[in-house]
Amino acid sequence: MDYEYLKRLQNETVAKEISLVAADVTQIFHFESPYVMMLHGSEEKGPDLDDVHTTYKLFTAVSEAVAGFAHLYSYGASKCKFLSELLGRPILNLQDFKCPTTNELKTKYSCSLSCHIFHNVSCVNKNAHSLYDWLMYHLRTKSSALRT
């Protein structure tokens, strides 16, 4: 799992979009602003929360999407903490498995969402796919090593 977020003045994390990738599964949720914001989208700053047309309730959408998965992974302590607190279950940190950052991973996934035309906007779909591909490779490698 990966997500992009904004920080409110009180340092509260506000999820903008969340992506879940598994075998033959890709789900992405875009969240509407939980409060009124001034328009601020630009090529330099990226998309505006007010551009979102679909509204999901954060906990309901994500908890239903991950209900059938025994193990959940994300990258970074703060993201794992946020998702663990949101879902009330552990999220395994891929950093603990020595996973490179998403900037260091190559991806074969191309996202066509129009909000990702901005060069400085991180795509949670690309990130989640890259992390999933790395995890599957890591698990296969470990499995092969145990058999020999």
C-alpha positions in Angstrom: 0.0 0.0 0.0 1.1 3.5 -0.6 -0.6 6.9 -0.1 -0.1 10.6 -0.6 -1.2 13.1 1.9 -1.3 16.7 3.0 -0.4 18.0 6.5 -2.8 20.3 8.3 -1.6 23.2 10.5 -2.1 21.0 13.5 0.3 18.4 11.9 -2.7 16.2 11.2 -2.2 13.8 8.2 -5.0 14.2 5.5 -4.9 11.3 3.0 -5.2 12.5 -0.6 -5.1 9.1 -2.3 -4.4 5.5 -1.3 -3.4 2.7 -3.6 -3.5 -1.0 -2.8 -1.7 -3.5 -5.1 -1.7 -7.3 -4.9 -1.8 -10.2 -7.3 -4.3 -9.2 -10.0 -5.6 -6.4 -7.8 -5.1 -2.7 -8.1 -7.3 -0.3 -6.2 -6.9 3.4 -5.9 -9.0 5.8 -3.8 -9.0 9.5 -4.2 -10.4 11.5 -1.2 -12.2 14.7 -1.2 -10.9 17.5 1.0 -12.2 17.0 4.5 -12.4 20.8 4.9 -12.7 23.9 2.7 -9.5 24.8 0.9 -8.5 27.6 -1.4 -7.7 26.5 -4.9 -4.0 25.9 -5.2 -3.4 23.5 -8.1 -0.6 24.5 -10.4 2.2 22.8 -12.5 4.7 23.8 -9.8 2.6 22.6 -6.8 0.6 19.7 -8.2 -3.1 18.9 -8.1 -5.7 20.5 -5.9 -7.8 18.4 -3.5 -10.8 20.2 -4.8 -10.2 18.5 -8.2 -11.4 15.2 -6.8 -14.8 14.1 -8.0 -15.2 10.8 -6.0 -15.7 10.8 -2.3 -14.8 7.9 -0.1 -14.9 7.6 3.6 -11.3 6.9 4.4 -11.7 4.1 7.0 -14.6 2.3 5.3 -12.9 2.3 1.8 -9.5 1.1 3.0 -10.7 -1.4 5.6 -13.0 -3.0 3.1 -10.3 -3.1 0.4 -7.8 -4.9 2.7 -10.2 -7.2 4.6 -9.1 -10.3 2.7 -5.4 -9.8 3.1 -3.5 -11.5 5.9 -0.4 -9.3 5.6 -0.2 -5.6 4.6 2.9 -3.7 3.7 3.9 -0.1 3.1 7.2 1.8 3.0 8.4 4.0 5.9 7.7 4.1 9.6 5.3 7.1 9.4 3.2 5.6 6.6 3.0 2.3 8.4 2.0 4.0 11.7 -0.7 6.1 10.0 -2.1 3.0 8.2 -1.9 0.8 11.3 -3.7 3.4 13.4 -6.3 3.8 10.6 -7.0 0.1 10.2 -6.3 -1.1 13.7 -3.9 -3.8 12.5 -0.2 -4.1 11.8 1.3 -2.8 8.6 4.7 -4.3 7.9 7.4 -1.8 7.0 9.2 -2.7 3.7 12.3 -0.7 5.0 12.7 -3.5 7.6 13.2 -5.9 4.6 15.8 -3.6 3.1 13.5 -2.5 0.3 14.9 0.5 -1.7 13.0 3.7 -1.8 10.3 4.1 -4.5 12.6 6.6 -6.3 15.3 3.9 -6.6 12.9 1.2 -7.9 12.2 0.8 -11.6 8.6 0.4 -12.5 7.0 -1.1 -15.5 3.7 0.5 -14.5 2.4 3.6 -16.2 -0.3 5.7 -14.6 -2.7 7.5 -16.9 -4.4 9.7 -14.2 -4.5 13.3 -15.4 -3.5 14.5 -12.0 -0.1 12.9 -12.5 1.0 15.2 -15.3 2.9 17.3 -12.8 6.5 16.2 -12.7 6.8 16.6 -8.9 3.7 14.6 -8.0 4.4 11.2 -6.6 2.1 8.6 -8.1 0.8 6.2 -5.4 -0.2 3.7 -8.1 3.3 3.6 -9.5 4.8 3.4 -6.0 2.5 0.6 -4.9 3.2 -1.4 -8.0 7.0 -0.9 -7.6 6.8 -1.9 -4.0 4.7 -5.0 -4.7 7.0 -6.1 -7.5 10.0 -5.7 -5.2 8.3 -7.6 -2.4 7.3 -10.5 -4.8 10.9 -10.7 -6.0 12.2 -10.6 -2.4 9.9 -13.4 -1.3 10.7 -15.6 -4.3 14.5 -15.0 -3.7 14.2 -15.9 0.0 12.1 -19.0 -0.9 14.6 -20.2 -3.4 17.5 -19.7 -1.0 15.7 -21.8 1.7 15.2 -24.7 -0.8 18.9 -24.9 -1.6 
